[in-house]
Amino acid sequence: MVIKIDMDGVIRNIFDEMCTIYNNVFGTHLCVDDIFDYDVDAVFTKIKENIGISAADYFFKLYAYRLFYESNPYDGVKEAVEKLRDEGHKVVIVTWQYTLDNKLNTLRFLDRHNIPYDDICFTRDKWMIQGDWLIDDNPEFIEDERDKSKKILINMPYNKNMGIKAERADNLMKAVDIVLEYDERQKEMTAPSPHEVVHYDDIRDAFTNGFIDYND
């Protein structure tokens, strides 16, 4: 299978660092649990009020290196991706990044933490990338009906109260377990029953009656 995996909020934890930057500048005590909206401008309101630029520009341009290279991966993400690939599945990281610097720092981040993947696509149109599963924290991509992948929403404060019709998981490893359990069930359903086993007598009769060409 092809498993599409989002970056921020799934593999890379930029939110702790965003809160640290914000609290140091504005003397607040914001934590990740206070991030109630995926829109950073709705959460980090003092940036626009005091500096006059959007929170997105503030964090994703001025602090690009710190957020996208120096942030930490979530616990267990490397092992989760390796688990998928060990089972023969293809991992494609699909992420929308704000600037070219963010893209470059994302590649460096993955290399720095030795996180394996088969391919990476930088796009906001995640539905255009074919895959069997999408693992994401953004409700917008989970609810996009153009994306025919099976979907798993990673639980985050900004999506926990949303009634989204999708599998949920607390982290990437738990999402991977859901994918692999589904794959195992599918294999069991398609495995031949004992009654479908071909016996020697059946093969002999097929040759005798001309249904099989021996030269083939």
RODO-2510 file (C-alpha; in nm, 4 decimals, decimal comma):
residues 216
     n   res          X          Y          Z
     1     m     0,0000     0,0000     0,0000
     2     v     0,0940     0,3652    -0,0355
     3     i     0,0665     0,5550     0,2928
     4     k     0,0553     0,9357     0,2735
     5     i     0,1808     1,0978     0,5933
     6     d     0,1620     1,4653     0,6876
     7     m     0,4600     1,6424     0,8411
     8     d     0,3745     1,9020     1,1070
     9     g     0,1501     1,7757     1,3825
    10     v     0,2219     1,4149     1,2789
    11     i     0,5982     1,3736     1,2360
    12     r     0,7440     1,7069     1,3472
    13     n     0,6419     1,8925     1,6636
    14     i     0,6612     2,2626     1,5809
    15     f     0,3939     2,3620     1,8313
    16     d     0,6052     2,3427     2,1470
    17     e     0,8596     2,5735     1,9875
    18     m     0,5910     2,8143     1,8653
    19     c     0,4527     2,8453     2,2182
    20     t     0,8019     2,9004     2,3604
    21     i     0,8761     3,1789     2,1111
    22     y     0,5394     3,3448     2,1734
    23     n     0,5644     3,3263     2,5517
    24     n     0,9183     3,4662     2,5563
    25     v     0,8212     3,7626     2,3401
    26     f     0,4836     3,8506     2,4911
    27     g     0,5144     3,7221     2,8492
    28     t     0,2252     3,4808     2,8102
    29     h     0,1890     3,1203     2,9281
    30     l     0,0434     2,9545     2,6219
    31     c     0,0875     2,5782     2,5834
    32     v    -0,0002     2,3310     2,3092
    33     d    -0,3318     2,2435     2,4739
    34     d    -0,4352     2,6083     2,4252
    35     i    -0,4031     2,5868     2,0457
    36     f    -0,7748     2,5608     1,9792
    37     d    -0,7674     2,6413     1,6058
    38     y    -0,5566     2,5210     1,3133
    39     d    -0,5345     2,8858     1,2010
    40     v    -0,2335     3,0259     1,3887
    41     d    -0,3600     3,3834     1,3479
    42     a    -0,6681     3,2940     1,5525
    43     v    -0,4536     3,1582     1,8369
    44     f    -0,1460     3,3804     1,8513
    45     t    -0,3374     3,7078     1,8346
    46     k    -0,0773     3,9341     2,0010
    47     i     0,1509     3,9078     1,6987
    48     k    -0,0835     4,0951     1,4669
    49     e    -0,1862     4,3355     1,7426
    50     n     0,1673     4,4297     1,8466
    51     i     0,3896     4,3657     1,5472
    52     g     0,1485     4,4175     1,2603
    53     i     0,2192     4,1019     1,0617
    54     s     0,0332     3,7744     1,0472
    55     a     0,1262     3,4967     1,2859
    56     a     0,1938     3,2772     0,9821
    57     d     0,4529     3,5218     0,8453
    58     y     0,5987     3,5730     1,1918
    59     f     0,6529     3,2054     1,2656
    60     f     0,6993     3,0516     0,9216
    61     k     0,9287     3,3201     0,7783
    62     l     1,1100     3,4891     1,0667
    63     y     1,1538     3,1663     1,2642
    64     a     1,1697     2,9195     0,9745
    65     y     1,5032     2,7622     1,0690
    66     r     1,4175     2,7283     1,4355
    67     l     1,0757     2,5748     1,3711
    68     f     1,1376     2,3565     1,0688
    69     y     1,4914     2,2381     1,1338
    70     e     1,5500     2,2635     1,5085
    71     s     1,2115     2,1353     1,6315
    72     n     1,1910     1,7775     1,7543
    73     p     1,0086     1,4835     1,5995
    74     y     0,7292     1,3275     1,8021
    75     d     0,8252     1,0196     1,9978
    76     g     0,8288     0,7001     1,7949
    77     v     0,7800     0,8464     1,4466
    78     k     1,0998     0,6961     1,3047
    79     e     1,0033     0,3529     1,4359
    80     a     0,6474     0,3928     1,3044
    81     v     0,7650     0,4708     0,9508
    82     e     1,0176     0,1861     0,9617
    83     k     0,7399    -0,0499     1,0713
    84     l     0,5345     0,0367     0,7625
    85     r     0,8275    -0,0004     0,5269
    86     d     0,9368    -0,3287     0,6867
    87     e     0,5948    -0,4657     0,5933
    88     g     0,6567    -0,3676     0,2303
    89     h     0,4428    -0,0530     0,2198
    90     k     0,5488     0,2722     0,0541
    91     v     0,5638     0,5884     0,2666
    92     v     0,5049     0,9216     0,0944
    93     i     0,5325     1,2374     0,3019
    94     v     0,2764     1,4867     0,1725
    95     t     0,3019     1,8319     0,3235
    96     w     0,2271     2,1926     0,2371
    97     q     0,5113     2,4205     0,3427
    98     y     0,4882     2,7990     0,3552
    99     t     0,8123     2,8916     0,1781
   100     l     1,1044     2,7410    -0,0112
   101     d     1,3125     2,7724     0,3074
   102     n     1,0528     2,5655     0,4907
   103     k     1,0783     2,2961     0,2230
   104     l     1,4571     2,2863     0,2445
   105     n     1,4529     2,2811     0,6235
   106     t     1,1994     1,9980     0,6126
   107     l     1,4332     1,7874     0,3998
   108     r     1,7211     1,8677     0,6345
   109     f     1,5062     1,7837     0,9362
   110     l     1,4199     1,4397     0,7988
   111     d     1,7847     1,3735     0,7230
   112     r     1,8983     1,5012     1,0618
   113     h     1,6663     1,2631     1,2465
   114     n     1,7181     0,9706     1,0056
   115     i     1,3469     0,9445     0,9334
   116     p     1,3057     0,7193     0,6283
   117     y     1,0557     0,7712     0,3477
   118     d     1,0083     0,6631    -0,0121
   119     d     0,9009     0,9952    -0,1572
   120     i     0,8005     1,3462    -0,0516
   121     c     0,5516     1,5828    -0,2160
   122     f     0,5164     1,9497    -0,1256
   123     t     0,1571     2,0393    -0,2118
   124     r    -0,1598     2,1721    -0,0600
   125     d    -0,3610     1,9557    -0,3016
   126     k    -0,3011     1,6322    -0,1149
   127     w    -0,5958     1,4679    -0,2888
   128     m    -0,3967     1,4695    -0,6131
   129     i    -0,1376     1,2310    -0,4685
   130     q    -0,2671     0,8759    -0,5009
   131     g    -0,2488     0,6629    -0,1903
   132     d    -0,4316     0,3979     0,0077
   133     w    -0,4191     0,5903     0,3368
   134     l    -0,3781     0,9503     0,4504
   135     i    -0,2549     1,0226     0,8039
   136     d    -0,2995     1,3911     0,8893
   137     d    -0,3839     1,6296     1,1739
   138     n    -0,5583     1,8904     0,9589
   139     p    -0,9384     1,8448     0,9426
   140     e    -0,9461     2,0176     0,6028
   141     f    -0,7523     1,7377     0,4349
   142     i    -0,9327     1,4629     0,6228
   143     e    -1,2717     1,5954     0,5109
   144     d    -1,1688     1,6595     0,1497
   145     e    -1,3982     1,4266    -0,0450
   146     r    -1,1716     1,4434    -0,3499
   147     d    -0,9182     1,2348    -0,1602
   148     k    -1,0347     0,8739    -0,1882
   149     s    -0,7718     0,7411     0,0532
   150     k    -0,8790     0,5857     0,3797
   151     k    -0,8024     0,8448     0,6455
   152     i    -0,6732     0,8663     1,0000
   153     l    -0,6916     1,1919     1,1940
   154     i    -0,4157     1,2476     1,4493
   155     n    -0,5726     1,3868     1,7651
   156     m    -0,4693     1,7427     1,8435
   157     p    -0,6278     2,0144     2,0622
   158     y    -0,7588     2,1999     1,7545
   159     n    -0,9492     1,8984     1,6187
   160     k    -1,0484     1,6995     1,9270
   161     n    -1,4023     1,8420     1,9491
   162     m    -1,4782     1,8218     1,5794
   163     g    -1,7230     1,5544     1,4687
   164     i    -1,5146     1,4208     1,1825
   165     k    -1,6027     1,0859     1,0274
   166     a    -1,2608     0,9239     1,0233
   167     e    -1,0462     0,6900     1,2246
   168     r    -0,8554     0,8714     1,4989
   169     a    -0,5201     0,8002     1,6579
   170     d    -0,3193     0,9732     1,9293
   171     n     0,0102     0,9464     1,7433
   172     l     0,1726     0,8080     1,4310
   173     m     0,2589     0,4695     1,5800
   174     k    -0,1039     0,4093     1,6756
   175     a    -0,2117     0,5172     1,3280
   176     v     0,0348     0,2716     1,1756
   177     d    -0,1094    -0,0046     1,3929
   178     i    -0,4552     0,0731     1,2520
   179     v    -0,3198     0,0540     0,8953
   180     l    -0,1411    -0,2756     0,9536
   181     e    -0,4374    -0,4325     1,1342
   182     y    -0,6599    -0,3374     0,8397
   183     d    -0,4069    -0,4845     0,5974
   184     e    -0,3964    -0,8099     0,7938
   185     r    -0,7765    -0,8376     0,7906
   186     q    -0,7799    -0,7822     0,4149
   187     k    -0,5253    -1,0585     0,3653
   188     e    -0,7308    -1,2968     0,5757
   189     m    -1,0436    -1,2171     0,3744
   190     t    -0,8714    -1,2812     0,0416
   191     a    -0,6730    -1,5892     0,1440
   192     p    -0,7922    -1,9073    -0,0354
   193     s    -1,0040    -2,1435     0,1694
   194     p    -0,8963    -2,5091     0,2140
   195     h    -1,1593    -2,6035    -0,0443
   196     e    -0,9832    -2,3902    -0,3047
   197     v    -0,6556    -2,5852    -0,2863
   198     v    -0,5706    -2,7477    -0,6201
   199     h    -0,5018    -3,1214    -0,5889
   200     y    -0,2814    -3,3439    -0,8019
   201     d    -0,5818    -3,5257    -0,9539
   202     d    -0,7275    -3,1939    -1,0709
   203     i    -0,4024    -3,0976    -1,2422
   204     r    -0,3733    -3,4415    -1,4089
   205     d    -0,7301    -3,4198    -1,5393
   206     a    -0,6626    -3,0723    -1,6771
   207     f    -0,3637    -3,2004    -1,8755
   208     t    -0,5558    -3,5075    -1,9913
   209     n    -0,8538    -3,3046    -2,1135
   210     g    -0,6398    -3,0452    -2,2910
   211     f    -0,7243    -2,7522    -2,0609
   212     i    -0,3519    -2,6942    -1,9970
   213     d    -0,0843    -2,6932    -2,2635
   214     y     0,2184    -2,8711    -2,1240
   215     n     0,4483    -2,6512    -2,3347
   216     d     0,3208    -2,3446    -2,1468
***
